[in-house]
Amino acid sequence: MKLLDRLTTGDVIYTSCVGLPFCYHLGIVVETGNTKRIFHNSPYIKNKYGGSVCAQDYDAFMKERNVVKVYRTNATKERVLQVSNKCRKEVWDTFFFNCEDYILQIVEGHRRSDLRDAWKIGILAIIGYYLLE
């Protein structure tokens, strides 16, 4: 059975980033009839409102990506659409609105990014190292 066949609404997909090491990209599955779309916040795509929240079919979303992990959430189709509509004009931003912020706003009700926090700690560690040297 293919991964696509096992995915259901609310599943969050962690994938590798296109062209960037030490990075991951998140999307969330929404089923509508026989169609499964992956909603995500992409730095490379603009929607018709000028924002970066978009929905793609699985193959388009997975192009040049590898699945890292999938986890189930209780997010509903209605919740995904509600947050997507609210964020439709917002543009992807590394520090304030990345893919993880968008997905966790749907799943947890607020924005946060573990990846961004890890990068901050790494940068602070490097700066600290050079200051102490």
Backbone as a chain_set.jsonl record, in Angstrom:
{"seq": "MKLLDRLTTGDVIYTSCVGLPFCYHLGIVVETGNTKRIFHNSPYIKNKYGGSVCAQDYDAFMKERNVVKVYRTNATKERVLQVSNKCRKEVWDTFFFNCEDYILQIVEGHRRSDLRDAWKIGILAIIGYYLLE", "coords": {"N": [[0.841, -1.183, 0.0], [0.616, 2.177, -0.893], [1.978, 5.237, 0.48], [0.351, 7.489, 0.04], [-2.208, 6.326, -0.119], [-2.693, 5.699, 2.518], [-2.902, 8.073, 3.856], [-4.865, 10.479, 5.637], [-7.329, 13.066, 6.301], [-5.969, 15.653, 8.209], [-3.531, 14.489, 8.733], [-0.146, 15.187, 9.231], [2.587, 15.881, 7.242], [5.979, 15.54, 7.301], [8.627, 16.576, 5.354], [11.688, 16.483, 3.432], [13.443, 19.516, 2.64], [13.398, 21.347, -0.428], [16.356, 21.502, -1.989], [17.747, 22.395, 0.294], [19.838, 21.578, 2.953], [19.553, 20.098, 6.265], [16.969, 20.848, 7.005], [13.385, 20.91, 7.108], [10.128, 20.458, 5.64], [6.681, 21.116, 6.061], [3.4, 19.799, 5.559], [-0.196, 19.514, 5.461], [-2.767, 17.123, 5.268], [-5.784, 17.128, 3.406], [-8.794, 15.635, 2.715], [-11.079, 15.491, 0.071], [-13.776, 14.175, -1.164], [-12.722, 11.973, -3.602], [-10.25, 13.048, -3.726], [-7.064, 14.016, -2.483], [-5.498, 16.631, -0.975], [-2.598, 18.551, -0.274], [-2.064, 20.923, 2.037], [-0.036, 23.707, 2.531], [2.556, 26.051, 3.51], [4.421, 27.809, 1.447], [7.636, 28.991, 0.462], [8.062, 29.341, -2.202], [5.777, 29.551, -3.757], [3.044, 31.507, -4.818], [-0.253, 32.378, -3.936], [-3.545, 33.207, -5.264], [-4.201, 35.45, -3.83], [-1.915, 36.689, -3.223], [-0.54, 35.685, -1.117], [1.239, 32.966, 0.556], [0.201, 30.528, 1.328], [-0.907, 27.458, 0.223], [-2.511, 24.828, -1.713], [-1.813, 21.644, -2.855], [-1.774, 18.804, -5.083], [-0.753, 15.515, -4.047], [1.472, 14.482, -5.556], [2.592, 16.807, -6.744], [3.267, 18.25, -4.439], [5.165, 16.528, -3.315], [7.251, 16.548, -5.137], [10.662, 16.408, -5.7], [11.109, 15.995, -3.001], [11.531, 14.116, 0.065], [9.828, 11.91, 2.224], [9.963, 12.388, 5.664], [8.645, 11.925, 8.088], [5.321, 11.072, 9.197], [2.555, 12.224, 10.982], [-0.446, 11.718, 12.825], [-3.163, 13.929, 13.416], [-5.81, 15.668, 15.134], [-6.902, 17.524, 13.508], [-9.402, 18.983, 11.514], [-10.995, 19.058, 8.272], [-12.46, 21.427, 8.074], [-11.154, 23.045, 9.967], [-8.583, 23.306, 8.815], [-9.261, 24.668, 6.454], [-10.375, 26.994, 7.555], [-8.175, 28.236, 8.917], [-6.451, 28.491, 6.742], [-7.868, 30.243, 5.112], [-7.905, 32.496, 6.772], [-5.192, 33.102, 6.758], [-4.593, 33.615, 4.136], [-3.547, 35.861, 2.745], [-1.096, 36.256, 3.793], [2.466, 36.19, 3.609], [5.072, 33.821, 3.196], [7.567, 33.69, 5.684], [10.695, 33.497, 7.132], [11.127, 34.035, 9.883], [8.641, 34.659, 11.056], [6.415, 33.459, 9.826], [6.579, 30.647, 8.819], [6.483, 27.345, 7.267], [6.052, 25.572, 9.378], [4.979, 27.217, 11.386], [2.48, 27.802, 10.212], [1.264, 25.198, 9.979], [1.222, 24.399, 12.693], [-0.392, 26.369, 13.731], [-2.818, 25.55, 12.734], [-3.05, 22.963, 13.908], [-2.434, 23.244, 16.697], [-3.399, 25.72, 17.405], [-1.86, 27.955, 17.684], [1.057, 29.802, 16.632], [4.317, 28.486, 16.166], [7.749, 27.42, 15.937], [9.824, 24.805, 15.936], [12.058, 24.212, 14.402], [12.993, 26.761, 13.627], [13.647, 27.719, 16.179], [15.732, 25.965, 16.826], [17.629, 26.709, 14.884], [18.119, 29.34, 15.777], [19.32, 28.869, 18.284], [21.603, 27.516, 17.445], [22.887, 29.54, 15.937], [23.306, 31.47, 17.938], [25.042, 29.999, 19.549], [27.285, 29.765, 17.884], [27.974, 32.478, 17.596], [28.518, 33.061, 20.28], [30.713, 31.369, 20.703], [32.675, 32.532, 19.025], [32.878, 35.052, 20.211], [33.935, 34.43, 22.702], [36.362, 33.438, 22.096]], "CA": [[0.0, 0.0, 0.0], [1.385, 3.41, -0.989], [1.758, 6.216, 1.538], [-0.808, 8.314, -0.318], [-3.433, 5.586, 0.198], [-2.865, 5.642, 3.981], [-3.071, 9.422, 4.404], [-6.225, 10.958, 5.861], [-7.416, 14.461, 6.72], [-5.321, 15.964, 9.483], [-2.169, 13.943, 8.794], [0.914, 16.155, 8.955], [3.706, 15.251, 6.55], [7.286, 16.193, 7.355], [9.448, 16.176, 4.214], [12.924, 17.229, 3.248], [13.28, 20.769, 1.894], [13.954, 21.321, -1.774], [17.626, 22.201, -2.141], [18.335, 22.881, 1.543], [20.122, 20.543, 3.953], [19.218, 20.408, 7.656], [15.718, 21.584, 6.947], [12.231, 20.103, 6.747], [8.952, 21.204, 5.196], [5.474, 20.466, 6.541], [2.119, 19.969, 4.902], [-1.281, 18.809, 6.135], [-3.639, 16.474, 4.296], [-7.232, 17.348, 3.429], [-9.507, 14.797, 1.752], [-12.353, 15.977, -0.441], [-14.208, 13.13, -2.096], [-11.629, 11.069, -3.967], [-9.034, 13.845, -3.873], [-6.288, 14.383, -1.296], [-4.666, 17.802, -1.227], [-1.667, 18.886, 0.795], [-2.019, 22.352, 2.3], [1.238, 24.087, 3.133], [2.997, 27.434, 3.364], [5.624, 27.634, 0.637], [8.357, 30.205, 0.067], [8.22, 29.355, -3.655], [4.487, 29.607, -4.44], [2.117, 32.577, -4.438], [-1.644, 32.083, -4.259], [-4.219, 34.295, -5.984], [-4.327, 36.596, -2.93], [-0.568, 37.21, -2.996], [0.064, 34.987, 0.016], [2.012, 31.759, 0.243], [-0.51, 29.31, 1.713], [-1.405, 26.837, -1.005], [-2.925, 23.422, -1.669], [-1.341, 20.926, -4.031], [-1.968, 17.36, -5.003], [0.363, 14.833, -3.4], [2.641, 14.393, -6.436], [3.196, 18.135, -6.875], [3.867, 18.564, -3.139], [6.313, 15.651, -3.061], [8.293, 16.697, -6.156], [11.999, 16.694, -5.173], [11.113, 15.862, -1.539], [11.439, 12.781, 0.65], [9.067, 11.901, 3.475], [10.742, 12.157, 6.875], [7.689, 11.272, 8.986], [3.912, 11.475, 9.124], [1.847, 11.981, 12.236], [-1.879, 11.99, 12.799], [-3.674, 14.956, 14.326], [-7.272, 15.756, 15.15], [-7.324, 18.653, 12.673], [-10.473, 18.675, 10.578], [-10.994, 19.801, 7.008], [-12.981, 22.754, 8.371], [-10.102, 23.799, 10.67], [-7.549, 23.624, 7.821], [-9.805, 25.701, 5.57], [-10.554, 28.212, 8.351], [-6.861, 28.87, 9.109], [-5.937, 28.838, 5.415], [-8.58, 31.45, 4.69], [-7.422, 33.588, 7.62], [-3.789, 33.391, 6.419], [-4.443, 33.572, 2.68], [-2.781, 36.988, 2.208], [0.214, 36.314, 4.432], [3.578, 35.68, 2.812], [6.051, 33.006, 3.931], [8.64, 34.455, 6.305], [11.531, 32.613, 7.951], [11.063, 34.313, 11.31], [7.315, 34.893, 11.602], [5.335, 32.671, 9.225], [7.115, 29.581, 7.978], [5.551, 26.221, 7.104], [5.746, 25.002, 10.692], [4.041, 28.151, 12.023], [1.169, 27.598, 9.589], [0.71, 23.893, 10.362], [0.933, 24.361, 14.129], [-1.561, 27.22, 13.971], [-3.967, 24.683, 12.468], [-3.1, 21.818, 14.823], [-2.365, 23.631, 18.112], [-4.084, 26.984, 17.637], [-0.912, 29.078, 17.775], [2.253, 29.636, 15.798], [5.638, 28.25, 16.757], [8.589, 26.669, 15.015], [10.973, 24.154, 16.57], [13.205, 24.339, 13.501], [13.494, 28.129, 13.772], [14.291, 27.81, 17.487], [17.008, 25.238, 16.737], [18.547, 27.564, 14.14], [18.492, 30.455, 16.655], [20.271, 28.352, 19.277], [22.853, 27.258, 16.727], [23.519, 30.816, 15.597], [23.787, 32.049, 19.184], [26.203, 29.217, 19.982], [28.412, 30.156, 17.022], [28.359, 33.833, 17.979], [29.138, 32.941, 21.601], [32.024, 30.732, 20.527], [33.614, 33.518, 18.477], [33.065, 36.12, 21.188], [34.744, 33.93, 23.798], [37.65, 33.001, 21.591]], "C": [[0.886, 1.246, 0.0], [1.022, 4.36, 0.15], [0.509, 7.048, 1.259], [-2.121, 7.632, 0.06], [-3.718, 5.554, 1.697], [-3.127, 7.007, 4.608], [-4.541, 9.788, 4.539], [-6.181, 12.414, 6.318], [-6.807, 14.641, 8.106], [-3.928, 15.391, 9.618], [-1.179, 15.036, 8.418], [2.094, 15.399, 8.377], [4.943, 16.121, 6.715], [8.091, 15.672, 6.174], [10.771, 16.934, 4.263], [12.584, 18.524, 2.512], [13.907, 20.603, 0.515], [15.228, 22.16, -1.778], [18.275, 22.723, -0.874], [18.602, 21.731, 2.505], [19.691, 21.018, 5.345], [17.928, 21.206, 7.783], [14.592, 20.59, 6.669], [11.072, 21.019, 6.382], [7.718, 20.415, 5.61], [4.279, 20.778, 5.66], [1.07, 19.197, 5.678], [-2.292, 18.342, 5.091], [-5.091, 16.873, 4.523], [-7.836, 16.487, 2.331], [-10.818, 15.472, 1.369], [-12.797, 14.979, -1.496], [-13.067, 12.161, -2.354], [-10.28, 11.774, -4.048], [-8.387, 14.105, -2.515], [-5.378, 15.524, -1.689], [-3.766, 18.022, -0.018], [-1.624, 20.407, 0.896], [-0.688, 22.653, 2.98], [1.527, 25.555, 2.867], [4.359, 27.382, 2.697], [6.32, 28.955, 0.319], [8.429, 30.375, -1.451], [6.915, 29.544, -4.436], [3.685, 30.802, -3.919], [0.707, 32.166, -4.837], [-2.289, 33.298, -4.919], [-4.426, 35.551, -5.133], [-2.978, 37.253, -2.647], [0.144, 36.567, -1.826], [0.749, 33.71, -0.417], [1.381, 30.46, 0.731], [-1.144, 28.734, 0.454], [-1.822, 25.392, -0.743], [-2.487, 22.783, -2.98], [-1.73, 19.468, -3.926], [-0.671, 16.74, -4.48], [1.62, 14.825, -4.276], [3.346, 15.734, -6.593], [3.903, 18.528, -5.579], [5.158, 17.785, -2.928], [7.448, 15.794, -4.07], [9.597, 17.18, -5.512], [12.07, 16.633, -3.644], [11.102, 14.387, -1.146], [10.662, 12.884, 1.955], [9.999, 11.574, 4.632], [9.866, 11.426, 7.897], [6.301, 11.818, 8.725], [3.326, 11.269, 10.513], [0.411, 12.445, 12.134], [-2.219, 13.077, 13.812], [-5.198, 14.892, 14.292], [-7.787, 16.908, 14.299], [-8.362, 18.194, 11.654], [-10.289, 19.472, 9.289], [-11.439, 21.244, 7.264], [-11.92, 23.631, 9.049], [-9.002, 24.216, 9.686], [-8.03, 24.761, 6.924], [-9.964, 27.039, 6.296], [-9.215, 28.949, 8.506], [-6.283, 29.309, 7.766], [-6.582, 30.109, 4.896], [-8.089, 32.669, 5.471], [-6.022, 34.043, 7.192], [-3.55, 33.591, 4.923], [-3.62, 34.705, 2.085], [-1.379, 37.095, 2.814], [1.272, 35.627, 3.565], [4.549, 34.933, 3.715], [7.174, 33.895, 4.435], [9.395, 33.534, 7.258], [11.284, 32.794, 9.437], [9.659, 34.417, 11.892], [6.199, 34.033, 11.015], [5.908, 31.639, 8.257], [6.12, 28.42, 7.924], [5.137, 25.616, 8.44], [4.787, 25.9, 11.471], [2.62, 27.916, 11.525], [0.523, 26.289, 10.055], [0.358, 23.868, 11.844], [-0.173, 25.335, 14.521], [-2.836, 26.418, 13.727], [-4.121, 23.658, 13.586], [-3.205, 22.227, 16.293], [-3.072, 24.943, 18.437], [-3.166, 28.18, 17.797], [0.319, 28.763, 16.933], [3.477, 29.38, 16.662], [6.425, 27.418, 15.762], [9.796, 26.111, 15.752], [12.222, 24.295, 15.713], [13.819, 25.736, 13.615], [14.22, 28.288, 15.109], [15.641, 27.104, 17.497], [18.046, 26.064, 15.993], [19.007, 28.739, 15.005], [19.539, 30.012, 17.669], [21.625, 28.1, 18.62], [23.607, 28.534, 16.409], [24.074, 31.488, 16.849], [25.02, 31.316, 19.707], [27.44, 29.593, 19.175], [28.91, 31.547, 17.397], [29.075, 33.811, 19.334], [30.536, 32.363, 21.533], [33.042, 31.748, 20.044], [33.861, 34.694, 19.422], [33.977, 35.696, 22.323], [36.158, 33.543, 23.375], [38.69, 34.068, 21.726]], "O": [[1.806, 1.351, 0.81], [-0.074, 4.303, 0.707], [-0.298, 7.278, 2.159], [-3.052, 8.298, 0.514], [-4.87, 5.397, 2.101], [-3.531, 7.088, 5.767], [-5.36, 9.459, 3.68], [-5.121, 12.929, 6.676], [-7.091, 13.888, 9.037], [-3.2, 15.77, 10.535], [-1.351, 15.725, 7.413], [2.549, 14.405, 8.942], [4.955, 17.288, 6.322], [8.227, 14.461, 6.005], [10.943, 17.886, 5.024], [11.555, 18.612, 1.842], [14.832, 19.812, 0.328], [15.183, 23.376, -1.594], [19.274, 23.437, -0.958], [17.683, 20.982, 2.838], [19.491, 22.213, 5.562], [17.834, 22.133, 8.588], [14.823, 19.544, 6.062], [11.037, 22.19, 6.761], [7.705, 19.188, 5.522], [4.162, 21.865, 5.094], [1.407, 18.319, 6.472], [-2.626, 19.071, 4.157], [-5.567, 16.949, 5.655], [-7.449, 16.586, 1.166], [-11.562, 15.957, 2.221], [-12.25, 14.947, -2.598], [-12.508, 11.593, -1.416], [-9.277, 11.155, -4.404], [-9.071, 14.379, -1.528], [-4.583, 15.406, -2.621], [-4.137, 17.715, 1.115], [-1.204, 21.092, -0.037], [-0.268, 21.939, 3.891], [0.828, 26.212, 2.095], [5.34, 26.961, 3.309], [5.665, 29.929, -0.051], [8.816, 31.438, -1.935], [6.949, 29.684, -5.658], [3.66, 31.066, -2.717], [0.489, 31.665, -5.94], [-1.627, 34.318, -5.108], [-4.788, 36.602, -5.662], [-2.901, 38.247, -1.925], [1.309, 36.869, -1.567], [0.831, 33.406, -1.607], [1.971, 29.393, 0.562], [-1.832, 29.437, -0.287], [-1.525, 24.819, 0.305], [-2.75, 23.303, -4.064], [-1.985, 18.952, -2.837], [0.378, 17.383, -4.48], [2.712, 15.127, -3.793], [4.575, 15.789, -6.577], [5.006, 19.074, -5.611], [6.137, 18.33, -2.416], [8.513, 15.21, -3.872], [9.63, 18.225, -4.862], [13.007, 17.17, -3.054], [10.712, 13.525, -1.933], [10.827, 13.846, 2.704], [10.74, 10.592, 4.581], [10.289, 10.437, 8.495], [6.128, 12.875, 8.118], [3.577, 10.245, 11.149], [0.094, 13.422, 11.456], [-1.652, 13.141, 14.903], [-5.785, 14.147, 13.508], [-8.972, 17.238, 14.353], [-8.211, 17.15, 11.019], [-9.522, 20.433, 9.237], [-10.849, 22.178, 6.722], [-11.802, 24.817, 8.74], [-8.541, 25.357, 9.724], [-7.287, 25.708, 6.665], [-9.717, 28.095, 5.715], [-9.136, 30.151, 8.252], [-5.691, 30.384, 7.666], [-5.911, 30.955, 4.305], [-7.884, 33.741, 4.9], [-5.706, 35.231, 7.257], [-2.402, 33.724, 4.498], [-3.042, 34.533, 1.011], [-0.577, 37.929, 2.394], [1.006, 34.632, 2.89], [4.817, 35.346, 4.843], [7.676, 34.75, 3.705], [8.786, 32.868, 8.096], [11.235, 31.813, 10.18], [9.49, 34.279, 13.104], [5.144, 33.889, 11.634], [5.744, 31.745, 7.042], [5.027, 28.516, 8.483], [3.992, 25.197, 8.606], [3.882, 25.405, 12.142], [1.678, 27.84, 12.314], [-0.634, 26.28, 10.475], [-0.702, 23.363, 12.213], [-0.826, 25.14, 15.546], [-3.824, 26.591, 14.44], [-5.207, 23.504, 14.145], [-3.972, 21.632, 17.05], [-3.318, 25.246, 19.605], [-3.633, 29.297, 18.022], [0.577, 27.614, 16.575], [3.65, 29.968, 17.729], [5.859, 26.792, 14.865], [10.689, 26.861, 16.147], [13.321, 24.476, 16.237], [15.041, 25.869, 13.69], [15.278, 28.914, 15.173], [16.591, 27.591, 18.109], [19.205, 26.126, 16.404], [20.184, 29.097, 14.965], [20.533, 30.706, 17.885], [22.668, 28.435, 19.182], [24.823, 28.605, 16.589], [25.186, 32.017, 16.829], [25.936, 31.938, 20.245], [28.529, 29.724, 19.735], [30.115, 31.774, 17.504], [30.106, 34.46, 19.511], [31.44, 32.823, 22.231], [34.147, 31.827, 20.581], [34.951, 35.266, 19.423], [34.72, 36.521, 22.856], [37.037, 33.347, 24.215], [39.842, 33.859, 21.344]]}, "num_chains": 1, "name": "protein.A"}
